[in-house]
């Protein structure tokens, strides 16, 4: 799809100075394909107070609070660069909030169809969809009883005996989209339970697989994708349940790029250094997938302590966006060849990543360093961060209780810190 001048100007802005994981720019579109993507927008709340959200999760208070104009622009920059025809989203307040965002920040992207449904989550955030193609079906399962889910075989996490009422923490959002060519693709847009409750994610995954089995038994040719934030790495039992039941991780399904495995910075999707976001395809949909087309688009995620510090200015999300390309004709995925990731692009991305092996091998070992009072120090860092700032910048960006002061540039680097790109401290 051609992007108008405004959208193109935003998309061509230089890569984020805080790039950590994924590619620094989206792979080019392939003629004759559609692009399917996913992005966790990290507590996207609008500027309208919702009286149903009060106290700790007040959408108009400090936690999480309305999404600033700076964040909206950063979120839009990622979405415009990704240029997905069908975009699954997580952590969106409502359909009204998403429509407002689309109208004000994505007005030239052609997202005519906007879906966001209540999924039963007490914090008031939902799974959503932006699409250039019509949506023909929408469904959620907010009250399904997961205590009846049967997990066959071994290796599952024990469900605590006290848990006798279990539902989806956030119901999957099921939608079917139809392209102009008449090609249909159904999505389970997921945001699985976060935290250490692996048993909950496992129950959710098995229940969704049950829905897929039921649909496939009625229509073996139905094209189905499970897409979104799984809150689990590939070797977790909840993720492996999908793999063992016929779903393929399309982004890791490659023939040319095997050296970029699931531990590579180019495949990581979350600022914690983990791969949490996936586009899984059933065998029917896999026939339309363009092999090697999948990629992770790096976000503008500056390092900060999310438990204690506010969002840095313009922070987009703690997740990266992901995308694949598909041929919207049955069984025609192998008729199109994806371009390899450009070597220069991968080198740029890897050089910017703190997880790059080459950087780890050449980094200097930390040595004892001197600290001083942060309120007058020429260099300031957060005790929870790997970067340091000039004194003025650091005192503005880092919460006072986490500030650490250094008397010299060398003291900061000796402590294992590296210069922050926002203020570029120098000797």
Order of alpha helices (4+ residues) and beta strands (2+ residues): alpha-beta-alpha-beta-alpha-beta-beta-beta-beta-beta-alpha-beta-alpha-beta-beta-alpha-beta-beta-alpha-alpha-beta-beta-beta-alpha-beta-alpha-beta
